[in-house]
């Protein structure tokens, strides 16, 4: 059995997927990009601002699922340019305090809407 999570506090999906799905004790959050959920507009001012909005969108989805960043067990960061790694890592790291999740960061040829960063997470609900 699975439960679908959707919140108006994060961007609406731009394709045939949901913001998150709960399956058992796992919460699978779809990759998030820097779309302002209030306006539907991309925010690509700079990589730190972009990453912060991505993380805030993830936070909104986690909140809708009844959890927070401390429940995340795995993240995947997709970067258009690995040269942005240090700045993305700085913003990303500010959302965690201890017991950091497992993670991989990969450079990709392109991302939806030509964004610079996309992040997906898997969390435990229990």
N, C-alpha and C positions, 0 to 999 in steps of 0.2 A: 504494500500500500504506500502511496505517496501523497504528500500534501504540497500544494502549490503556494508559493509566497509571491505576492505582488503588493507593492506599496506606491502610493502617489508621491512619496518622499524620495524616490529614486527614479531615474529615467525609465519610461516605458520601453519594453523590448522593441527593437527595430527589425525583428524577424520572427520566425516561428519558434519561439522559446519563451521561457518564463524567467523572471528575475532570480528566482531560487526554487529549488525543490527539496523538500524534506523526505528522506527515505530511511526508515528505521530511525537511528539516532544521528544520522548524518544530514548536514545541510550543505547542499551543493549550490554555490552562488555563481551565476553566469558571469562571464567576463564583463567588467564595467569599464566604460570610457568616460571622458570628461564632458558629459552632457548635463547641463543645468536642468534638474527635474521641473523647476517652476516655469521655465521658458521653452525647454526643448532645444535650446541652442548649444552648440559646442563652445567650450571655453579653452582656447589654445594659446593663451597669452604667453606663457612660458612653461617649461617642463615642471617646475615646482607647483605652480598654480594648477596645472593640468592633473598632476598626481594627487594633489590635495582633494580635488573634486572627485576623482576616482575613489579615493579612500572614504570620502564622505558619503558617496553613493553606496559603497559597500556597507558602511556603518548603518545607513538607513534600512538596508535590506536585512542585515543581522538583527537590528532592533525589531523589525516587523516579524522576524522569526523567534523573537524572545531571547536572543543571546547577544553577545558582544565580541570584541576582538580576542578576548581571552579564550574563547571557544574554538578559534581557528587552529586547525592542525596542519593545513597545507595551503600554500599559495603558489600561483604561477603568474609571473610578470612577463608580459610581452613588450619588447621595446623596438621601436623603429630604428633607433640608433643607440648602440651600446655605449657610445660616448656620453649618454645621459644617465648612465647607471648610478654614479655617485649622487647626483641630485635626487633622482627617484628614490634611491635607497635611504637618503636622509629623511625625506618626507614619510615614506613607508614606515621606517623604523620608529618614527615618533608616535605611531598608533599602537605600539606594543611596549609592554613594561617588563615582562619576564616570560619564561617558558615560551620562547619564540617558536613559531611554526616551522615545519619543513618548507623549503622553497626552491624553486628553480627560476632563473631569469634567462630568457632567450631573446635573441635578436631575430626579427622577422622582416620580410621584404615589404610588407604592408599590413595595415590594420583597417578595420571598418572606419568609414568616414575620414580616412587619412589622418587619424589621430597618432600621437607619438607613444602612448602607453595604454595598455589594457591589462587589468588584473582580475583574476578569478580566484576564489577561495573555496575550501572545503572546511566545514566546522562540525563539531560534535554538539548535539543539543542537550545531552544528558549532563 
